[in-house]
Amino acid sequence: MDIRNCRGCGRIFNYVAGPVLCQACRESLEGKFQEVKEYIRSHPGVGIPEVSKACDVEPSQIRQWLREERLEVTEDSPIFLTCEVCGAPIRCGRFCEKCKFDMTKGFKNILESNKPKEVKREPVDRENPRMRYL
């Protein structure tokens, strides 16, 4: 059992996984997420400061939802993030498509280089069988 204090309200709760929030604070945060999602959907072209003020949510929380790919903004939106590798503007997540492709390619190369090599065996001569000793 892992007992912790909720970062939202300070109450003690049994921590299982994810953010260190009690069930009530998680539900409240999920409600705020739905509110932000609907606000962005109904007000295209709005920025993070306006969404933060209108929905009473911290800008850092909105950026976190964008990084987690729970929210995605439209092409014409002034809200944008930057790729953590190359700094290119992106709409959601942590990496741009080019960097994702490069990382995937690098991971595949590493996996292929770590595969065990096949051992080449000599063919068995069936016409001239010999007894072998160990």
C-alpha positions in Angstrom: 0.0 0.0 0.0 1.4 3.4 -1.0 -0.2 6.2 1.0 0.4 9.8 -0.2 -0.9 13.3 0.1 -2.9 14.6 -2.8 -1.1 17.5 -4.6 -4.4 19.1 -5.3 -6.2 19.2 -2.0 -3.7 17.7 0.5 -5.9 14.8 1.6 -4.3 11.4 2.2 -5.1 8.7 -0.3 -4.0 5.3 -1.6 -1.7 6.0 -4.5 -1.8 3.5 -7.4 -0.3 5.1 -10.5 -0.3 8.3 -12.6 -0.4 11.8 -11.2 -0.4 12.1 -7.4 -4.0 13.2 -7.1 -6.9 11.7 -5.1 -9.9 10.4 -7.0 -12.0 13.6 -6.4 -9.2 15.8 -7.8 -8.7 13.5 -10.8 -12.4 13.8 -11.6 -12.3 17.6 -11.2 -9.2 17.8 -13.5 -11.0 15.6 -16.0 -14.0 18.0 -15.9 -11.7 20.9 -16.5 -10.1 19.1 -19.4 -13.5 18.6 -21.0 -14.3 22.3 -20.5 -11.0 23.3 -22.1 -11.6 20.9 -25.0 -15.1 22.3 -25.7 -13.9 25.9 -25.4 -11.1 25.4 -27.9 -13.5 23.6 -30.2 -16.1 26.4 -30.0 -13.6 29.3 -30.2 -11.1 28.4 -33.0 -8.0 30.6 -33.1 -7.9 31.2 -29.4 -4.6 31.3 -27.5 -3.5 29.6 -24.3 -3.8 32.7 -22.1 -7.4 33.3 -23.2 -8.3 29.6 -22.7 -6.6 29.7 -19.3 -8.5 32.7 -18.2 -11.9 31.6 -19.6 -11.7 28.1 -18.1 -9.8 28.9 -14.9 -7.0 26.4 -15.7 -3.3 27.0 -15.4 -1.5 27.5 -18.8 1.1 24.9 -17.8 -1.8 22.3 -17.4 -3.0 23.2 -21.0 0.5 22.8 -22.3 0.8 19.4 -20.5 -2.4 18.2 -22.1 -1.0 19.3 -25.5 2.3 17.4 -24.8 0.3 14.3 -23.8 -1.6 14.5 -27.1 -4.9 14.7 -25.3 -5.5 18.1 -27.0 -4.7 19.0 -30.5 -5.1 22.5 -32.0 -5.9 23.5 -35.5 -3.4 24.6 -38.2 -4.5 28.3 -37.9 -4.3 28.4 -34.1 -1.8 30.7 -32.4 -1.2 27.9 -29.9 1.9 25.9 -30.8 4.5 23.9 -29.1 8.1 23.3 -30.2 9.7 19.9 -31.0 12.0 18.9 -28.1 14.7 17.8 -30.6 14.8 20.3 -33.4 12.6 23.2 -32.2 10.1 23.0 -35.1 6.6 24.2 -34.4 4.1 21.4 -33.7 0.4 21.2 -32.8 0.6 18.5 -30.1 3.0 16.0 -28.6 6.7 16.3 -27.9 8.3 15.7 -31.3 7.7 16.7 -34.9 7.0 14.0 -37.6 10.6 14.1 -38.9 12.1 13.6 -35.5 9.6 10.8 -34.7 10.6 9.1 -38.0 14.4 9.5 -37.3 14.0 8.0 -33.7 11.9 5.1 -35.0 14.6 4.4 -37.7 17.3 4.6 -35.0 15.5 2.2 -32.7 15.0 -0.3 -35.6 18.7 -0.1 -36.4 19.6 -0.8 -32.8 17.2 -3.8 -32.6 18.6 -5.3 -35.8 22.2 -4.9 -34.7 21.4 -6.7 -31.5 19.9 -9.8 -33.1 21.9 -12.9 -32.7 23.7 -14.0 -35.9 22.7 -17.3 -37.5 25.3 -20.0 -37.2 26.1 -21.6 -40.5 26.1 -25.4 -40.2 27.9 -27.7 -42.5 25.6 -30.0 -44.6 25.4 -33.6 -43.4 26.8 -36.1 -45.9 24.1 -38.8 -46.0 25.9 -41.1 -48.5 29.0 -41.5 -46.3 27.7 -41.8 -42.7 30.4 -41.9 -40.1 30.2 -42.6 -36.4 30.9 -39.5 -34.3 32.2 -39.5 -30.8 31.6 -36.9 -28.1 
